[in-house]
Structures are given as structure tokens and as C-alpha cells.
């Protein structure tokens, strides 16, 4: 009974929040300057976490000014909004996300760059988009696992999209997302397998005591490295840093 009531109440407020987000993105957002857009994105993302019953606990010192590449492990569709609630971020996301109902349209409106891995030229186009974002002092978010996991470990990284940040000599900061459910590490709300977006939202809205710890870890740079780190070496260091927080020791 309580579980059903929790779902109904959260679903009601989620619908209201999504409608407000759609109206803001369609009508007001195009007329806002970047600073105001970022503030609105952060506030809306914070509201989404509140409505979904997700407690976000932040650790570390994020790069909050200037261009930066945030590299994070990937567990759920809410990862984008968890990070956006800290600093407005333009994400590199797989093309399939654009087709998600409502959510896909919203993330597209706030600057998400979509990549179609089935096209040969996709990496080149996304690299150019990342370069443009860095030149505008925007934080870019990357999930190099390429897919979601249960959040209890970190999958292998694809290294190709580290290259634009390396060429631009932009700071690369590892970010670890650690999910808890009822006080224990769990993949309960992970968006994995054959589960649909609607199905995962249903699980999240019904769940209680969902907490996500966000660890902004020390940046990984090539400064002072002789010889310079290769793309694979840099990606490996970032992944190791994230795994140090994600994997239970």
C-alpha cells in the first residue's frame, strides 16, 4: 500500500515537473543567456532528484569554471541529471537516448551531443562538437563505458573521445557515481538489460532510500609526463580512479 502510494505521489509530481521542463525548454530557454540557462538546468535537475526520491551526496572538489571533461561511470538515465544538479554539463550520449519519450527531447535541448556509433564519421563529428564546447568554456560529460552497468563495477572504457580533450589540453576529471539502496550498495535502480525507460522510472519512483554518492576526484593530466601519456594510458588512469570508489574493497 505504502509503495503504491509513494509511486502515485511521485509520478504526479514527476509529470508536473516534466511538463514544466518541456514548456521552459521550448519557450523560455532559447531567449536565456548561457549563465541563466545553466542555473535553470541545475535547479530543474535538483528538483528531479527530489521528486524521484534520490538523495545526492557530493564529495570532492569539482572543476566549476572553464572547460573540463567530466568522465563518469554510467548506471542510469538519471546520471545526466545527477551531474547537472552540480554543474550544468553538455553530455556525449548514444543516439538512442534522443528517442526516449520526453527525457530524450529535454536532454537534447540542453546541449547533449548524440553519437551514432554505427556511422564511420560519427567520432569525427562529435570531436568537432566537443572542441566547440571547450572553446565556449563548457563542461562536457562523457560515459566512456558506452552503456550502463549495475554500478558495482566499471566496464572497459572506449578511449576515442578522450582525444578531443587531450588535444585541447583541457582538464580531465574522473567522477564516480556510487548508488545505494536502503543503506546498502545495490543495482536496484540501475537501468540495465532489457528494461524499458518507463519500467526503470517505475522502479525508481517506487523505491525508497535511494542515495547516490558523487565523488569528484583529482583531475588526471598529462602535465609533467615524459613521455606524454597515450590516450589508452590516460583513460586507464581515469578508470582506475573511478573504480577505487565504485568497487567495494
Secondary structure by P-SEA (a helix, b strand, c coil): caaaaaaaaaaaaaaaaaaaaaaaaacccccccaaaaaaaaaaaaaaaaaaabbbbbbbcccccccbbbbbbbbcccaaaaaaaaccbbbbbcccccccccaaaaaaaaabbbbbcccccaaaaaaaaaaaaaaaabbbbbbcccccccccccccccccccaaaaaaaccbbbbbbbbbbccccccccccccccccaaaaaaaaaaccbbbbbbbbccccccccccccccaaaaaaaaaaaaaaccccc
